[in-house]
Each structure stands twice: as structure tokens, then as C-alpha cells.
Amino acid sequence: MKTTPEHDKRIAKMTFASVYPHYVTKVEGKSRTKEELHQVIEWLTGFDGKKLQKLIDEKVTFETFFDEAKLNPNAHLITGVICGYRIEEIENPLTKKARYLDKLIDELAKGRKMEKILRQ
């Protein structure tokens, strides 16, 4: 399934702060912790808790969020389907990064072991 330019633009302009509470709710609802969520986000982006909070407070867009991120070199190992899209087939780099994050959070919420989520 190919993403549309409208879909890609919507992701780029969405603020990380608007989605973050949903990530927390999703993982905590499945007996995982906010600390584990932060560990997953830090693995993917390089953002520690302090930097993450700063980005949330500044209400940065996903575009800015991922522009500032130092993507983990093993991020390409994140594969599969998320939100109806096969990650490996997503052509837009920003959309792909956002779906990497969605996939990791989904795996965390589904109870996958942390070493598997972090592709170690």
C-alpha cells in the first residue's frame, strides 16, 4: 500500500505532543511503563527523557522531531505492517520514521521482550 502526498503531509505537520499521550495510554494499558516507552523512543531517536520533554513542551511537529533525531543504525531492521502499511515499502523517509516509531510502540504494548523490540 502506497502512502499519498496528503498522508505524508499530515504526518509531517502533526505535533509529537498531540500523539505522545496516546502512546503512554497504549503502553500503560497493556501493563508496560512510561520508562519502557522512553527507552524505546531513545533507542530509535537518541532523545533522552530531558530532550524528549523539551520537544513535547515546544510542540514540535513530527518533521522537526525526526529532523533533530539521530536515527538508530539498526532502525532498518524494523519491518512488518503498521496502520495498514508495510514499513519496508514506504517511500517517504519521514513517514517511514514515524511508522518505525508506531511499530516499536505497538510491539511494546503487545508484550514483546525489550531486547527484541530494540533489535539487539
C-alpha positions in Angstrom: 0.0 0.0 0.0 1.5 3.3 -1.1 1.2 6.4 1.0 -0.3 9.5 -0.6 1.2 13.0 -0.5 -1.7 14.2 1.7 -1.0 11.4 4.2 2.7 12.2 4.3 2.0 15.9 4.7 -0.5 15.2 7.6 2.2 13.2 9.4 4.8 15.9 8.9 2.6 18.6 10.3 1.2 16.6 13.3 2.8 17.5 16.6 4.6 14.9 18.6 3.0 16.3 21.8 -0.5 15.6 20.4 0.3 11.9 19.9 2.6 11.2 22.9 -0.2 10.9 25.5 -1.8 8.2 23.3 1.5 6.3 23.3 1.6 6.5 27.1 -2.0 5.3 27.4 -1.5 2.5 24.9 1.6 1.0 26.7 0.3 1.6 30.2 -3.0 0.0 29.3 -1.0 -3.1 28.4 1.0 -3.2 31.7 4.1 -1.6 30.3 5.7 1.5 31.7 6.3 5.1 30.6 10.0 4.4 31.3 9.9 1.5 28.8 8.2 3.8 26.3 11.0 6.3 26.8 13.6 3.6 26.4 12.1 2.6 23.0 11.9 6.2 21.9 15.5 6.9 23.0 16.7 3.8 21.1 15.1 4.9 17.9 15.8 8.7 18.1 18.7 9.2 20.6 16.5 11.5 22.7 16.8 11.1 26.4 14.0 12.0 28.8 15.0 15.6 29.2 15.3 16.2 25.4 12.0 14.4 24.8 10.2 16.6 27.3 11.7 19.7 25.7 10.3 18.6 22.3 6.9 17.9 23.8 6.9 21.3 25.6 7.8 23.0 22.3 5.0 21.2 20.5 7.3 20.3 17.6 5.9 18.6 14.5 6.9 15.1 13.5 9.0 16.7 10.8 11.1 18.7 13.3 11.1 15.7 15.8 12.7 13.4 13.2 14.9 16.2 11.8 16.5 16.5 15.2 16.7 12.7 15.8 19.8 10.6 15.3 18.1 7.5 14.0 19.4 4.3 15.3 21.6 2.5 12.7 19.5 -0.7 13.2 16.2 1.1 12.5 16.1 -0.5 9.1 15.6 -3.9 10.9 12.1 -2.7 11.9 9.8 -4.4 9.4 6.2 -5.5 9.1 2.8 -3.9 8.8 1.6 -1.0 10.9 -1.5 1.1 10.2 -2.1 -0.8 7.0 1.3 0.0 5.6 4.2 -2.4 5.1 7.1 -0.4 6.6 9.7 -1.7 4.1 7.6 -0.3 1.2 7.1 3.2 2.5 9.0 5.6 0.2 8.7 8.9 2.1 11.5 9.0 4.7 9.6 10.9 7.3 6.5 8.7 7.1 8.8 5.6 7.3 10.4 7.0 10.5 7.0 7.8 12.0 5.9 4.2 11.2 9.1 2.8 12.8 8.1 4.5 16.0 4.5 3.3 15.7 5.7 -0.3 15.2 8.0 -0.2 18.2 5.3 1.2 20.4 2.9 -1.5 19.1 5.4 -4.2 19.9 5.9 -2.8 23.4 2.2 -2.7 24.0 1.8 -6.3 22.7 4.3 -7.5 25.4 7.3 -8.2 23.1 10.6 -8.6 25.0 12.6 -5.4 25.1 15.7 -7.0 23.5 13.6 -8.0 20.5 12.0 -4.6 20.3 15.4 -2.9 20.4 16.7 -5.2 17.6 19.7 -6.4 19.7 
